[in-house]
Amino acid sequence: MAIRFDGRVAIVTGAGAGLGRCHAVELAKRGAKVVVNDLGAALDGSGRSDSAAQQVVDQITDAGGQAMAHGADVSDAEQVADMVARTRDRWGRIDILVNNAGILRDKTFAKMELSDFRKVVEVHLMGTATVTHACWPIMRDQRSGRIVLTASSSGLYGNFGQSNYGAAKAAMVGLMNVLHLEGARDDIRVNTLAPTAATRMTRDLMPPEALDLLRPETITPGVLYLVSEDAPSRVILGAGAGSFAVTKIYETPGATLTGDALTPEGVAAAFDRISNPEGQQELTQAFQQTQKYARNGAEALGLKLDWGT
Ligand code: NAI
């Protein structure tokens, strides 16, 4: 069945360019009313311009869709509150939030100023938290919401020169894990996109043939699925060039050390066993880990502990 968004209201941050623009345009094509948010910043987050967001709004409305521009800086709670209030005044609800706005300030950790570290965390992590926090009570009242956070392979796997960006992007996974649990009873589903796309962020890093394959249009279908009525929740979806994959975090069964083995030397001696992936498991909330360790510890000591499964 066709995935449609008629009657739905979506906010897409950083939608004046790149991936965000593509997400906004495609949501509007499928019936959503879209708030095109963009500060109009340079790649490093400096500067400001209203024209980027307005151009995307014009593109959507020229094609018969509905959109409004808002230039809120996602990391500024007052500006975000204004955007959310205007959205509600105009369209009455917020069903979909795609947190996409982002900047880069790459340098090796040794050379990085903490101010550049802070700024990147401020835009990606605090920006995502700020906009999501403003939309959250509305989605709870509606008892429905779809939220996408935008991570990066840099955060999931590491990338030289991106300690600030990698840390901020990995934080999306932590935020998603908790929001997934807290949103479940109100049908708020939260997922994370890990895109790899040809945009101004990456155009100097890849060969031209790859840039052509990695157009934002090859990624956006994944985002539309993640914000659809039948969306999954707590998924990390990698996307690029039409390829989609899911990243998961697993924990090894591990080893339980007692007595004389419960020493640094014991950990060293058991490390192959501790890190052996055979039988690894995906845990679904923090206390599962605590229960697993307590149960293993009790078993190793011959004690009885009836806690968790
Ligand atoms: P882009 O630079 O083309 O677009 C980002 C947009 O965010 C810009 O229009 C910018 O003005 C806006 N923006 C920046 N700071 C803002 C703020 N404080 N408030 C509101 N808007 C702001 O970048 P691209 O490539 O489209 O990236 C989109 C998202 O995808 C970012 O979160 C990025 O980190 C992420 N990403 C991109 C990858 C890629 O391969 N292009 C790889 C992994 C993640």
Residues whose N, C-alpha, C, O or C-beta is under 5 A from the ligand:
A	BS01	NAI	G14 G16 A17 G18 L19 G20 N37 D38 L39 G40 A41 A72 D73 V74 S75 N100 A101 G102 I103 V123 T150 A151 S152 S153 P195 T196 A197 T199 R200 M201 T202
